[in-house]
Amino acid sequence: MLLDAMDAYVKAARAAAFARLPRRPEGERREDWVRVRVRWRGVYRRVTADANGWGPCVTTDLSAGGAALECHGEPLEVGDVVLIRFDTLPDFGFEPMQLRAEVRNRRYDGRTYGLQWTRLTHWQQEQLIHFVLTFERVLR
């Protein structure tokens, strides 16, 4: 009974979050998204024929609309399209995930990039929302 109530609560929270966080229209500020500071490790690569393979990366913050990604491999340029494969987080029930994003800006340190997610499936969007809401609650 308690598990059913908890499951219903989680589903309602996800639905409410999904309703609150629609796809970001062009020109909307990143500050309009719920963001969490979290280090989620993974690998990345440019989506081009001349890409140099996968390089290590870690998020510095994350939202359902994008992320700040610290890259320790091939340098990126604004406008590049990248694939990111995030590691599993078993303590929180998160499976490995691959996402596609566009590089929107580069920070002053030269290795941290602002990304905007593109072509997300419904499942990917739900997973990101769940992840952000879970860590927002944990980090309070």
C-alpha positions in Angstrom: 0.0 0.0 0.0 2.8 2.4 1.0 4.7 1.6 -2.2 1.6 2.2 -4.3 1.2 5.6 -2.8 4.9 6.4 -3.3 4.7 5.2 -6.9 1.7 7.4 -7.5 3.5 10.4 -5.9 6.6 9.9 -8.1 4.4 9.6 -11.2 2.5 12.8 -10.3 5.8 14.7 -9.5 7.2 13.6 -12.9 4.0 14.7 -14.7 4.0 18.0 -12.9 7.7 18.6 -13.7 7.2 17.6 -17.3 4.3 20.1 -17.5 6.5 22.8 -15.9 9.5 22.2 -18.1 8.4 22.2 -21.8 11.0 22.3 -24.6 12.8 25.6 -24.3 11.8 28.1 -27.0 14.5 29.9 -28.9 15.7 33.0 -27.0 14.5 31.8 -23.6 17.2 32.2 -20.8 18.9 29.2 -19.2 18.0 30.6 -15.8 14.4 29.7 -16.5 15.3 26.0 -16.1 15.6 24.1 -12.9 19.4 23.4 -12.7 21.4 21.3 -10.2 25.1 21.3 -9.6 26.1 17.7 -10.0 29.1 15.9 -11.4 27.9 13.0 -13.6 30.8 11.3 -15.5 30.6 10.1 -19.1 32.3 10.3 -22.5 31.6 12.6 -25.4 32.4 12.9 -29.1 31.6 15.2 -32.0 29.1 14.1 -34.5 31.3 14.4 -37.6 33.2 12.1 -39.9 36.6 13.5 -38.6 35.9 13.1 -34.9 38.8 11.7 -32.9 36.8 9.2 -30.8 35.4 9.4 -27.3 36.9 11.6 -24.6 36.1 11.7 -20.9 33.8 14.4 -19.6 31.8 15.4 -16.5 28.8 17.7 -15.9 29.2 20.7 -13.6 25.5 21.5 -13.7 22.5 19.9 -15.4 18.9 20.7 -16.4 16.2 19.2 -18.5 17.3 21.7 -21.2 21.0 21.3 -21.2 24.2 21.1 -19.2 27.6 22.6 -18.5 30.1 19.9 -19.6 33.8 19.8 -18.6 35.6 18.0 -21.5 39.0 16.4 -21.2 39.5 15.3 -24.8 39.0 16.8 -28.2 38.2 20.6 -28.0 34.8 21.7 -29.2 33.5 24.8 -31.0 30.2 26.7 -30.6 27.8 25.0 -33.0 29.3 21.5 -32.8 26.9 18.7 -32.3 28.0 16.1 -29.8 26.9 12.8 -28.3 27.3 12.3 -24.6 27.2 8.9 -22.9 26.6 9.2 -19.2 27.6 6.5 -16.7 25.1 4.6 -14.7 24.2 5.8 -11.2 23.0 2.7 -9.4 22.5 4.4 -6.0 19.8 6.5 -7.6 18.4 4.0 -10.1 19.7 5.8 -13.2 20.7 3.7 -16.2 23.4 4.7 -18.7 22.1 7.3 -21.1 23.2 8.7 -24.5 22.1 12.2 -25.4 22.6 14.5 -28.3 23.4 18.2 -27.8 24.6 21.4 -29.5 27.5 23.4 -28.1 26.0 26.9 -27.3 29.0 28.5 -25.6 32.5 28.0 -24.2 33.5 29.1 -20.7 36.7 31.1 -20.0 38.6 28.0 -18.8 38.5 26.6 -22.4 37.3 23.2 -21.5 33.8 23.8 -20.1 31.0 24.1 -22.6 27.3 25.1 -22.3 25.2 22.5 -24.1 21.6 22.5 -25.2 19.9 19.0 -25.6 18.5 18.3 -29.0 16.3 15.5 -30.4 15.4 14.1 -27.0 13.0 11.2 -26.9 10.1 11.3 -24.4 12.0 8.7 -22.3 15.2 10.8 -22.3 13.2 13.9 -21.3 11.5 12.1 -18.5 14.8 10.6 -17.2 16.4 14.1 -17.2 13.5 15.6 -15.3 13.5 12.8 -12.8 17.3 13.1 -12.4 17.1 16.9 -11.9 14.2 16.7 -9.4 15.9 13.9 -7.5 19.2 15.8 -7.1 17.4 19.1 -6.4 15.7 17.3 -3.4 18.9 15.5 -2.3 21.1 18.7 -2.4 18.7 20.9 -0.4 
